[in-house]
Amino acid sequence: MLSILSGLAENESFSIAENNKWAIKRRFQNGTYKISYPPYGYDNVDGEMVVNKSQAKIVRHIFDEVLSGKGTYKIAKELNDRNVPTKKGSRWTSTTIRGIVSNEKYTGDVVFQKTYTDERFNRHNNHGEKDQYLIRDHHEPIISHEEFEAAQDIIEQRGKEKRLEKQSKKYQNRYPFSGKIICGQCGGTFKRRTHASGKHRIAWCCSTHIADIKKCSMKFVPESDLEYAFVTMMNKLIFGHEIVLKPLLISLRGMNSDETLESIRAIDKKLEENTEQRNVLVGLMTKGYLEPAVYNKSNNELLQEAERLRRQKESITRFLNNDFQNLSEVSALLQYATKASMLTGFDGELFARFVERVLVYSREEIGFELKCGITLKERLVR
């Protein structure tokens, strides 16, 4: 009965969800969908988007600055220096500025279903997977269509000049180190900086330090030092692969032995026995041999035991999968180190292949966290 009732409840929930999706889609099509949380520059008044005059001035200022050729980072910095709050009262970023400049709602139009939720309730950007609906003159505009299109052209041209592709991983990872250098002091991600003068023209600096030097005192690390440290680390592995990588590979193979698989089989057997015991309880309850209170107590205990066993199995399986992944990565690294010659320069593709991330402990020491699960420390030589 529990299985039947839960099945009916699931079907009813699915039916309600589908009906809601259909109703929302119809409101998209006829333009009656209410935007409950409008973007910066607008307020929600009785379900309608109404211009917020003070915020609208900032929106026009942002578009004017973009049209004058100023970059999004400089615009964000200027607004932060002026203590202008965002919609949620936080700090302005380049991403926030780009989001405003690319939002068609400021022209008075609106595009519905720019994002969608899949069956597992994960939200995705809609790049053609679902229908989109354009409603013109939906609300009062803040800027003209001509200004909006001109701003898009400028942003696109900047991307072409920097060899960036929209909606591409290349936009986020233009350089081998992009998104992979982590500050050991605050946990922030390092950003690439180009210095106008000095010995180290290109360097990487903690994003937290850039935003507020009081929150993180970690100074920049020259890119050349990072590259040299990686070359040194790889040459050590190439030279000493027999001492470092081979024992690690043997150790991981031992961990993936029959003992772990036998543990999983034992848990599966216990789960089968648990299911059989619950079926017996249902049978006894149906025939009237068990009081409801006794049945509920015994059944709950078995359900709790089954949940504990399932969590234990998931934990072992996750551990085993990680070991298999590490085993594969160690094997690939050993195979490379066995055949490779000593490196004479930095190789970005090699870095991306074997390094998960770089941990900056100080300006003198960093750690390379490899995809095979080990972290190797290197000193930065200046």
ROVEX-279549 format. One record per residue (C-alpha): x negated, y negated, z negated; residue in three letters. Coordinates in steps of 0.5 Angstrom, whole numbers, plus 500, padded with zeros to 3 digits. Layout:
% ROVEX-279549
XYZALA;...
% end
This chain:
% ROVEX-279549
500500500MET;494495498LEU;491497505SER;498495509ILE;499489505LEU;492486506SER;493488513GLY;500484514LEU;497478510ALA;491478515GLU;495478521ASN;500473518GLU;494468517SER;491469524PHE;498468526SER;498461522ILE;491459525ALA;493460532GLU;499456531ASN;496451528ASN;490451534LYS;496451539TRP;499445535ALA;493441535ILE;491442542LYS;498440544ARG;497433540ARG;490433544PHE;494433551GLN;499428549ASN;494423545GLY;498424539THR;492427535TYR;491422529LYS;483421527ILE;483422520SER;476419519TYR;474414524PRO;467412526PRO;463406523TYR;467400525GLY;474402524TYR;478404519ASP;484409518ASN;491405517VAL;497409517ASP;494414522GLY;491409527GLU;484406528MET;484399526VAL;477395527VAL;473393521ASN;471386523LYS;465386518SER;462393521GLN;464391528ALA;459386528LYS;454391526ILE;456395532VAL;456390537ARG;449388534HIS;446395535ILE;449395542PHE;445388543ASP;439391541GLU;439397545VAL;441393551LEU;435388549SER;430394550GLY;429395542LYS;428402540GLY;433406535THR;428407530TYR;426399530LYS;434398529ILE;435403524ALA;429400520LYS;432393521GLU;438395518LEU;435398512ASN;431392511ASP;437388511ARG;441393506ASN;446394511VAL;450400508PRO;452406513THR;459409513LYS;457413507LYS;453408504GLY;446412506SER;440409510ARG;440408517TRP;436413521THR;434413529SER;440419529THR;445415526THR;444409531ILE;444414537ARG;450417535GLY;453410535ILE;451408542VAL;453415545SER;460414542ASN;465413547GLU;470411541LYS;467404541TYR;470403548THR;477404546GLY;477411549ASP;477417545VAL;475424547VAL;478430543PHE;475437542GLN;467435542LYS;466440537THR;470447536TYR;470452530THR;469459532ASP;472466529GLU;467466523ARG;469458522PHE;462456524ASN;462449528ARG;459448535HIS;458442539ASN;462443545ASN;458444552HIS;464446556GLY;466452552GLU;473449551LYS;477444554ASP;476437552GLN;481431553TYR;480424555LEU;485419552ILE;484412555ARG;486405551ASP;487409545HIS;485404540HIS;482397540GLU;475397543PRO;469393540ILE;465393546ILE;466394554SER;465400558HIS;460396562GLU;456395556GLU;457402554PHE;454405560GLU;448400560ALA;446403554ALA;447410556GLN;443408562ASP;437405557ILE;437411553ILE;437416558GLU;431412562GLN;427412555ARG;428420555GLY;426421562LYS;420417560GLU;418421554LYS;420427558ARG;426429554LEU;432433556GLU;438432552LYS;441438549GLN;435441549SER;430444544LYS;425440547LYS;428434545TYR;427436538GLN;420440539ASN;416436544ARG;409438541TYR;407444538PRO;407441531PHE;414438531SER;418441525GLY;413445523LYS;409441518ILE;412441511ILE;409436505CYS;407440499GLY;408435495GLN;416433496CYS;418438501GLY;419433507GLY;418434514THR;412431518PHE;413426524LYS;408424529ARG;405417529ARG;401414534THR;396408531HIS;395402535ALA;387402532SER;383406528GLY;379413529LYS;385417528HIS;390415534ARG;395421533ILE;397423526ALA;402426522TRP;405423516CYS;411425511CYS;418423513SER;419421506THR;413417505HIS;414413511ILE;421412508ALA;419410501ASP;412411499ILE;414411492LYS;418418493LYS;412421496CYS;404419496SER;402424501MET;398420506LYS;397422514PHE;393428517VAL;390427523PRO;392431529GLU;385433531SER;384436524ASP;390440524LEU;388443531GLU;381444528TYR;384448522ALA;388452526PHE;382454531VAL;378456525THR;383460522MET;384464528MET;377465529ASN;376468522LYS;382473524LEU;379475530ILE;372476527PHE;375479521GLY;381483524HIS;378490521GLU;378487514ILE;384483514VAL;390485519LEU;389493519LYS;389494512PRO;396489512LEU;399493517LEU;397500514ILE;401497507SER;407495511LEU;407502515ARG;407505508GLY;413501505MET;417503511ASN;417510509SER;422515507ASP;423513500GLU;427507502THR;431510508LEU;432516502GLU;435510498SER;440508503ILE;442515504ARG;443516497ALA;447509496ILE;452511502ASP;453518499LYS;455515492LYS;460510496LEU;463516500GLU;464519493GLU;467513490ASN;472512496THR;474519495GLU;475518487GLN;480512489ARG;484516494ASN;485521488VAL;487516484LEU;492513489VAL;495521490GLY;496521482LEU;499515482MET;504516487THR;506523484LYS;507520477GLY;501523474TYR;498516472LEU;501510468GLU;500504472PRO;495501467ALA;491507467VAL;491507474TYR;489499475ASN;483500470LYS;480506473SER;481503480ASN;478496478ASN;472500475GLU;471504482LEU;472497486LEU;467494482GLN;462500482GLU;463500490ALA;461492490GLU;455493486ARG;453499491LEU;454495497ARG;450489495ARG;445494493GLN;445497500LYS;445490503GLU;439488499SER;435494501ILE;437493508THR;435486508ARG;428488505PHE;427493510LEU;429489516ASN;424484514ASN;419489513ASP;420491520PHE;419484523GLN;413483519ASN;410490521LEU;412488528SER;408481528GLU;402484524VAL;402489530SER;402483535ALA;397479531LEU;392485531LEU;393487538GLN;391479540TYR;385479535ALA;382485537THR;382483545LYS;381476544ALA;375472544SER;373466540MET;377460541LEU;373454543THR;380449543GLY;387448540PHE;392452544ASP;399450543GLY;402456545GLU;398461541LEU;400456535PHE;408457537ALA;407464537ARG;404466531PHE;405460526VAL;412459522GLU;410453519ARG;404449516VAL;404447509LEU;400441507VAL;397441500TYR;393435500SER;389431505ARG;383436504GLU;387443504GLU;393446508ILE;396453509GLY;398456515PHE;404461514GLU;404466519LEU;410469522LYS;408476519CYS;409474512GLY;402472510ILE;399465508THR;392463510LEU;389457507LYS;384452510GLU;380446509ARG;381440513LEU;374438516VAL;373431517ARG;
% end
